[in-house]
Amino acid sequence: MQLKFESYIKDHFPYLLEEKCVVCCSGGVDSIVLFHLMLSLHKNFVVAHCNFKLRDEESDNDEEFVKNICKQNSIEFYSKSFETKKIKEESNNSIQMIARDLRYGFFDEISTRLEIKHILTAHHLNDSLESFLINISRGSGLDGLTGIPELNGKIKRPLIEFEKKDIIEYAVDNNLRWREDSSNKSNSYLRNKIRNEIIPQFDELKGNFLKNFKKTIKYLKMSNSLIYQRINQLKLDIVNYDEDDIFIKISDLKEIDKEAFLYYFLRDYGFVDWDKIIDLLSAESGKKIFSKSHVFYKDKNKLILRDIKVTKNIEILIENLENNTSLEYHKILSFTDSDNIEKNNPNIITVDKQKLKLPLKLRGFMHGDFFNPYGMKGVKKVGKFLKDNNVSEIDRSSRLILLNGDDKIIWVVGMRLDERFSVKKESIKLLNIEYLQ
């Protein structure tokens, strides 16, 4: 196995022969074999170990075991302990998902602090098969059926082509010692049940199941690559950009497999309600679907994707008019003394400076807001004004309002000045307020 490993490194990760890396080591047979294989190449690596405190003394013994191996071989050792059970009490995620996030977070922390580009984990072919079967059970798309990637950013998996039996055989032949995780024997976790009960039955089938699985993964990856090439070309052809919005004309979806395209286009934004997304095509204008980070909605003949901007929670006090005020999304409110009234730019208003009372306040639109729109008679609700000016409900929720120190509205930002702050004949000092995007 050692010669195959060296050959695999030279072909797939040649930079690991020279550049420093982090080897993630739990103390189990897989990571111990990875440790010794890397040791056979060079000693230019450090070890990272996570103690999740899930098995009491056994967890602490694992940490001590890995620490001693590193000391014996003059390898730097880094570890971190987590109160995983307490974290679980405040989370809806499973223990396994929590441990995974903590693990990779720590590995990234160590690599960043030590300025190391590569993090090595001991995932192997059997792990990839387990993930394949788990993802089938969860209704995964093609990405979930291509196995565990050998390369994912900083993460490298140099054992991903090797079978578990090869790893154990190497450990036994080289008289290596390792730790057994007692929780791996429990079938309460889906992965363990697949590992302990289902995969052994595959081994009893005629032919080499794992080698054929490896071929299948290769073919799936090739197919997936072609799909991505097509999707990326379609994105260039039909996806449009307008300031903060990304939009697609519904008519452009008629000639393609719209369900497949929308799946690949939207999944990276956290959307999962695929039936509702397809229904959006025939829904009334204004219908919307939310992910945690984005909203996807229909506006007449377009589908629009937008970041969720919680403008309603914004409240910025402006204590003086001498400095620019920085807002979210790289936007700025600036104040400049002026001799002339700006009439042609909706993002600039000219006000009577002497009518302003500090501090000014900038916040999101709220239902119940009202103002005296410049050029109109009387009072009008801001919500009605926005609707009359064809501002969609989505846009209304992110509209900014500038208020005077006495809470009177000065400006529906980017749209209309309040008559009460407009320049009159008797005005002496003029101020331009500009909304820079």
C-alpha positions as CSV (number, residue, x, y, z in Angstrom):
1,M,0.0,0.0,0.0
2,Q,2.9,2.4,0.7
3,L,4.1,2.3,-2.9
4,K,0.6,2.8,-4.2
5,F,0.1,5.7,-1.7
6,E,3.3,7.4,-2.8
7,S,2.3,7.0,-6.4
8,Y,-1.1,8.4,-5.7
9,I,0.4,11.5,-4.0
10,K,2.8,12.1,-6.9
11,D,-0.1,11.9,-9.4
12,H,-2.8,13.8,-7.5
13,F,-1.2,15.9,-4.8
14,P,2.5,16.4,-5.8
15,Y,2.7,19.6,-3.7
16,L,2.2,17.5,-0.5
17,L,5.7,16.1,-1.0
18,E,7.2,19.6,-0.2
19,E,4.5,21.8,1.3
20,K,3.5,21.7,5.0
21,C,0.1,20.2,5.8
22,V,-2.3,19.5,8.7
23,V,-3.0,15.8,9.3
24,C,-6.3,15.2,11.1
25,C,-5.9,12.3,13.5
26,S,-8.6,10.9,15.7
27,G,-6.5,7.9,16.8
28,G,-8.6,5.4,14.8
29,V,-6.9,3.0,12.4
30,D,-7.6,5.2,9.3
31,S,-6.0,8.3,10.6
32,I,-3.1,6.4,12.2
33,V,-2.3,4.8,8.9
34,L,-2.5,8.2,7.2
35,F,-0.1,9.6,9.9
36,H,2.4,6.8,9.2
37,L,2.2,7.0,5.4
38,M,2.8,10.7,5.6
39,L,5.7,10.1,8.0
40,S,7.2,7.8,5.4
41,L,7.2,10.6,2.9
42,H,8.5,13.4,5.2
43,K,7.9,15.1,8.6
44,N,6.6,18.4,7.2
45,F,3.2,18.3,8.8
46,V,1.4,19.0,12.1
47,V,-1.4,16.9,13.7
48,A,-4.8,18.2,14.7
49,H,-7.1,16.2,17.1
50,C,-10.6,17.0,18.4
51,N,-11.9,15.7,21.7
52,F,-15.7,15.9,21.7
53,K,-16.0,14.7,25.3
54,L,-18.7,12.2,24.2
55,R,-17.2,9.0,25.7
56,D,-15.8,10.4,28.9
57,E,-12.4,8.8,29.8
58,E,-12.3,7.0,26.5
59,S,-12.3,10.4,24.6
60,D,-9.5,11.7,26.8
61,N,-7.4,8.5,26.3
62,D,-7.8,9.0,22.5
63,E,-6.3,12.5,22.8
64,E,-3.4,11.3,25.0
65,F,-2.7,8.4,22.6
66,V,-2.4,10.7,19.6
67,K,-0.4,13.2,21.6
68,N,2.1,10.5,22.6
69,I,2.5,9.2,19.0
70,C,3.3,12.8,17.9
71,K,5.8,13.2,20.7
72,Q,7.6,10.0,19.8
73,N,7.9,11.1,16.2
74,S,8.7,14.8,16.9
75,I,5.5,16.1,15.2
76,E,3.7,19.2,16.5
77,F,0.4,18.3,18.1
78,Y,-2.7,20.5,18.4
79,S,-5.9,19.6,20.1
80,K,-9.2,21.2,21.2
81,S,-11.9,19.9,23.5
82,F,-15.6,20.6,23.0
83,E,-18.6,20.4,25.4
84,T,-20.5,18.7,22.5
85,K,-23.5,17.6,24.7
86,K,-24.1,21.1,26.0
87,I,-23.9,22.5,22.4
88,K,-26.4,19.9,21.4
89,E,-28.9,21.2,24.0
90,E,-29.0,24.5,22.2
91,S,-29.1,23.1,18.6
92,N,-31.6,21.2,16.4
93,N,-28.7,19.5,14.6
94,S,-27.6,15.9,15.3
95,I,-24.6,15.2,17.4
96,Q,-22.8,14.0,14.3
97,M,-23.5,17.2,12.3
98,I,-22.4,19.3,15.3
99,A,-19.2,17.3,15.7
100,R,-18.5,17.6,11.9
101,D,-18.9,21.4,12.0
102,L,-16.7,21.7,15.1
103,R,-14.1,19.5,13.6
104,Y,-13.7,21.3,10.3
105,G,-13.9,24.6,12.1
106,F,-11.0,23.7,14.3
107,F,-9.0,22.3,11.4
108,D,-9.5,25.5,9.4
109,E,-8.6,27.6,12.5
110,I,-5.2,25.7,12.9
111,S,-4.4,25.9,9.2
112,T,-5.1,29.6,9.1
113,R,-3.1,30.4,12.2
114,L,-0.1,28.4,11.0
115,E,-0.5,29.6,7.4
116,I,-0.9,26.0,6.1
117,K,-2.7,25.5,2.8
118,H,-3.6,21.8,3.1
119,I,-5.7,19.8,5.5
120,L,-5.5,16.0,5.2
121,T,-8.3,13.7,6.3
122,A,-8.3,9.9,6.3
123,H,-11.6,9.3,4.4
124,H,-11.4,6.2,2.2
125,L,-13.4,4.3,-0.4
126,N,-15.7,2.6,2.1
127,D,-16.6,6.0,3.6
128,S,-17.5,7.2,0.1
129,L,-19.8,4.3,-0.4
130,E,-21.5,5.0,3.0
131,S,-22.1,8.6,1.9
132,F,-23.4,7.4,-1.4
133,L,-26.0,5.1,0.3
134,I,-27.0,7.8,2.9
135,N,-27.5,10.3,0.1
136,I,-29.7,7.9,-1.9
137,S,-31.9,7.4,1.2
138,R,-32.2,11.2,1.5
139,G,-33.2,11.8,-2.1
140,S,-30.0,13.5,-3.1
141,G,-29.2,15.0,-6.5
142,L,-26.3,13.8,-8.6
143,D,-23.7,15.7,-6.6
144,G,-24.6,13.6,-3.5
145,L,-24.0,10.4,-5.6
146,T,-20.5,11.2,-6.7
147,G,-19.0,10.1,-3.4
148,I,-16.7,12.1,-1.1
149,P,-14.5,14.4,-3.2
150,E,-10.8,13.9,-3.0
151,L,-10.3,17.6,-3.1
152,N,-12.5,20.3,-1.5
153,G,-10.7,23.6,-1.0
154,K,-8.1,23.1,1.7
155,I,-9.4,19.6,2.4
156,K,-7.4,16.8,0.7
157,R,-8.3,13.1,1.0
158,P,-5.3,11.0,-0.1
159,L,-6.8,7.7,1.0
160,I,-10.1,8.1,-0.9
161,E,-9.1,5.6,-3.5
162,F,-8.1,2.9,-0.9
163,E,-10.4,0.2,0.6
164,K,-10.8,-0.2,4.3
165,K,-9.3,-3.7,4.1
166,D,-6.1,-2.4,2.6
167,I,-5.8,0.2,5.4
168,I,-6.3,-2.5,8.1
169,E,-3.9,-4.8,6.3
170,Y,-1.2,-2.1,6.2
171,A,-1.7,-1.4,9.9
172,V,-1.4,-5.0,10.9
173,D,1.6,-5.7,8.7
174,N,3.4,-2.7,10.2
175,N,2.4,-3.5,13.8
176,L,0.7,-0.2,14.2
177,R,-1.4,0.5,17.3
178,W,-4.7,2.5,17.2
179,R,-7.7,3.2,19.2
180,E,-11.2,1.7,18.7
181,D,-14.2,4.1,19.0
182,S,-16.8,2.1,21.0
183,S,-19.6,4.2,19.6
184,N,-18.9,2.8,16.1
185,K,-20.5,-0.5,17.2
186,S,-23.8,1.2,17.9
187,N,-26.3,1.1,15.1
188,S,-28.3,4.0,16.4
189,Y,-26.6,6.2,13.8
190,L,-27.6,5.6,10.1
191,R,-24.0,5.6,9.0
192,N,-23.0,2.9,11.5
193,K,-26.0,0.8,10.5
194,I,-24.9,1.0,6.8
195,R,-21.3,0.3,7.8
196,N,-22.0,-2.6,10.1
197,E,-25.0,-4.3,8.4
198,I,-25.4,-3.4,4.8
199,I,-21.9,-3.0,3.4
200,P,-20.7,-6.4,4.7
201,Q,-23.5,-8.0,2.5
202,F,-22.1,-6.3,-0.6
203,D,-18.8,-8.0,0.2
204,E,-20.5,-11.3,-0.2
205,L,-21.7,-10.6,-3.8
206,K,-19.8,-12.1,-6.7
207,G,-17.2,-9.8,-8.3
208,N,-15.4,-6.9,-6.6
209,F,-18.2,-4.6,-5.5
210,L,-16.0,-1.8,-4.3
211,K,-13.9,-1.7,-7.4
212,N,-17.0,-1.5,-9.5
213,F,-18.4,1.2,-7.3
214,K,-15.2,3.1,-7.8
215,K,-15.8,2.9,-11.6
216,T,-19.4,4.1,-11.1
217,I,-18.3,7.1,-9.1
218,K,-15.8,8.0,-11.9
219,Y,-18.5,7.8,-14.6
220,L,-21.0,9.8,-12.4
221,K,-18.3,12.6,-12.0
222,M,-17.8,12.7,-15.7
223,S,-21.5,13.1,-16.3
224,N,-21.8,15.7,-13.6
225,S,-19.0,17.7,-15.2
226,L,-20.9,17.8,-18.5
227,I,-24.1,19.0,-16.6
228,Y,-22.1,21.8,-14.9
229,Q,-20.7,22.9,-18.3
230,R,-24.2,23.1,-19.7
231,I,-25.7,24.9,-16.6
232,N,-22.9,27.4,-16.6
233,Q,-23.5,28.2,-20.3
234,L,-27.2,28.6,-19.6
235,K,-26.4,31.0,-16.8
236,L,-24.4,33.1,-19.2
237,D,-27.3,33.1,-21.7
238,I,-30.4,33.7,-19.6
239,V,-29.4,35.0,-16.1
240,N,-29.4,38.8,-15.9
241,Y,-28.1,41.2,-13.2
242,D,-29.6,44.5,-12.1
243,E,-27.9,46.2,-9.1
244,D,-28.7,43.8,-6.2
245,D,-31.1,41.6,-8.2
246,I,-30.5,38.5,-10.3
247,F,-33.4,37.8,-12.6
248,I,-34.5,35.4,-15.3
249,K,-37.2,36.1,-18.0
250,I,-39.8,33.4,-17.8
251,S,-39.9,33.3,-21.6
252,D,-36.2,32.2,-21.6
253,L,-37.1,29.1,-19.7
254,K,-39.5,27.7,-22.3
255,E,-36.8,26.2,-24.5
256,I,-34.9,24.4,-21.7
257,D,-35.6,21.9,-18.9
258,K,-36.7,24.6,-16.5
259,E,-37.0,22.3,-13.5
260,A,-33.4,21.0,-13.9
261,F,-32.0,24.5,-14.5
262,L,-33.8,26.1,-11.5
263,Y,-32.6,23.2,-9.3
264,Y,-28.9,23.8,-10.2
265,F,-29.3,27.6,-10.2
266,L,-31.0,28.0,-6.8
267,R,-29.7,25.2,-4.6
268,D,-26.5,27.1,-3.8
269,Y,-28.8,29.8,-2.3
270,G,-30.3,27.4,0.2
271,F,-33.6,26.7,-1.6
272,V,-35.3,23.2,-1.1
273,D,-39.0,23.7,-1.9
274,W,-38.6,22.6,-5.5
275,D,-42.3,22.0,-6.2
276,K,-43.2,25.5,-5.0
277,I,-40.5,26.9,-7.1
278,I,-41.9,25.3,-10.2
279,D,-45.4,26.5,-9.3
280,L,-44.0,30.0,-9.2
281,L,-43.9,30.0,-13.0
282,S,-47.7,30.0,-13.2
283,A,-48.3,31.9,-10.0
284,E,-49.6,35.5,-9.6
285,S,-47.1,38.3,-9.7
286,G,-45.7,38.9,-6.2
287,K,-45.7,35.3,-5.1
288,K,-42.4,34.6,-3.2
289,I,-40.4,31.8,-1.7
290,F,-37.7,32.2,1.0
291,S,-34.5,30.4,1.9
292,K,-32.6,31.5,5.0
293,S,-30.5,34.0,3.0
294,H,-32.5,34.8,-0.2
295,V,-36.0,35.5,-1.6
296,F,-37.1,34.2,-5.0
297,Y,-40.2,35.8,-6.4
298,K,-42.3,36.4,-9.5
299,D,-42.6,39.9,-10.8
300,K,-44.8,40.0,-13.9
301,N,-42.8,38.2,-16.6
302,K,-39.6,37.7,-14.5
303,L,-38.3,35.5,-11.7
304,I,-36.1,37.6,-9.3
305,L,-33.5,36.4,-6.8
306,R,-32.5,38.8,-4.1
307,D,-30.5,38.8,-0.8
308,I,-32.8,39.1,2.2
309,K,-32.0,42.6,3.5
310,V,-33.3,43.1,7.0
311,T,-33.6,46.8,6.6
312,K,-36.3,47.1,9.1
313,N,-33.8,46.3,11.8
314,I,-31.4,49.1,10.7
315,E,-31.4,52.2,12.8
316,I,-28.5,54.6,12.3
317,L,-28.2,57.8,14.2
318,I,-26.5,60.6,12.3
319,E,-24.9,62.9,14.9
320,N,-23.3,65.4,12.5
321,L,-23.5,66.4,8.9
322,E,-19.8,66.7,8.3
323,N,-19.0,63.0,7.6
324,N,-20.4,60.5,5.2
325,T,-22.6,57.8,6.8
326,S,-21.7,54.2,5.7
327,L,-24.7,51.9,5.3
328,E,-25.0,48.2,4.5
329,Y,-24.1,46.7,1.1
330,H,-21.5,49.4,0.4
331,K,-23.9,52.3,0.3
332,I,-23.3,55.7,1.7
333,L,-25.3,58.8,2.7
334,S,-23.3,62.0,2.1
335,F,-24.0,65.6,3.2
336,T,-22.7,68.7,1.2
337,D,-23.5,72.4,1.6
338,S,-24.9,73.8,-1.6
339,D,-25.9,77.0,-3.4
340,N,-28.2,75.3,-5.9
341,I,-31.2,73.0,-5.8
342,E,-30.7,69.6,-7.3
343,K,-33.6,68.6,-9.4
344,N,-32.5,65.9,-11.8
345,N,-31.1,63.2,-9.6
346,P,-33.5,61.1,-7.5
347,N,-30.7,60.1,-5.3
348,I,-29.9,63.7,-4.3
349,I,-32.3,66.0,-2.4
350,T,-31.7,69.6,-1.4
351,V,-33.1,70.6,1.9
352,D,-33.3,73.7,4.1
353,K,-30.5,73.0,6.5
354,Q,-31.9,75.2,9.3
355,K,-34.9,72.9,9.5
356,L,-32.8,69.9,10.5
357,K,-32.6,68.8,14.1
358,L,-29.8,66.4,15.0
359,P,-29.5,63.6,15.4
360,L,-31.0,62.5,12.1
361,K,-32.2,58.9,12.0
362,L,-32.0,56.4,9.1
363,R,-34.2,53.3,9.3
364,G,-36.2,50.9,7.3
365,F,-39.8,51.6,6.1
366,M,-42.4,50.7,8.7
367,H,-46.2,50.3,8.2
368,G,-47.9,53.4,9.5
369,D,-45.2,55.8,8.3
370,F,-46.6,58.9,6.6
371,F,-45.2,62.1,5.1
372,N,-46.0,65.1,3.0
373,P,-44.7,64.2,-0.5
374,Y,-43.0,67.1,-2.3
375,G,-45.1,68.5,-5.1
376,M,-48.3,66.9,-3.7
377,K,-51.0,68.3,-1.3
378,G,-51.6,66.8,2.1
379,V,-50.4,63.8,4.0
380,K,-49.9,60.3,2.5
381,K,-48.9,57.0,3.9
382,V,-45.5,55.9,2.7
383,G,-46.7,52.4,2.0
384,K,-49.5,53.8,-0.3
385,F,-47.0,56.1,-2.0
386,L,-44.6,53.2,-2.7
387,K,-47.4,51.1,-4.0
388,D,-48.6,53.9,-6.3
389,N,-45.1,54.2,-7.6
390,N,-45.0,50.5,-8.6
391,V,-42.6,49.5,-5.8
392,S,-43.2,45.8,-5.2
393,E,-43.8,44.4,-1.7
394,I,-40.4,42.9,-1.7
395,D,-38.8,46.3,-2.5
396,R,-40.9,48.1,0.1
397,S,-39.5,46.0,2.9
398,S,-36.0,47.2,2.1
399,R,-36.8,50.9,1.5
400,L,-34.9,53.3,3.6
401,I,-36.4,56.3,5.4
402,L,-34.5,59.4,6.7
403,L,-36.0,61.1,9.7
404,N,-35.4,64.4,11.4
405,G,-34.5,64.7,15.1
406,D,-38.2,65.2,15.8
407,D,-39.1,62.0,14.0
408,K,-40.6,63.8,11.0
409,I,-39.8,62.1,7.7
410,I,-37.3,64.1,5.6
411,W,-36.9,61.7,2.7
412,V,-38.1,58.4,1.3
413,V,-34.6,57.7,0.2
414,G,-34.1,57.6,-3.5
415,M,-37.7,58.6,-4.2
416,R,-39.3,61.7,-2.7
417,L,-38.5,64.6,-0.4
418,D,-40.9,65.7,2.3
419,E,-42.5,69.1,1.5
420,R,-41.7,70.4,5.1
421,F,-38.0,70.3,4.5
422,S,-37.9,71.7,0.9
423,V,-36.1,74.9,0.1
424,K,-38.3,78.1,0.2
425,K,-37.6,81.7,-0.8
426,E,-36.6,82.5,2.7
427,S,-34.2,79.6,3.1
428,I,-30.6,80.7,3.8
429,K,-28.6,77.5,4.1
430,L,-29.0,74.7,1.6
431,L,-27.8,71.1,2.1
432,N,-27.5,68.3,-0.5
433,I,-28.1,64.8,0.9
434,E,-26.9,62.1,-1.5
435,Y,-27.6,58.4,-1.5
436,L,-24.5,56.8,-3.1
437,Q,-24.9,53.2,-4.2
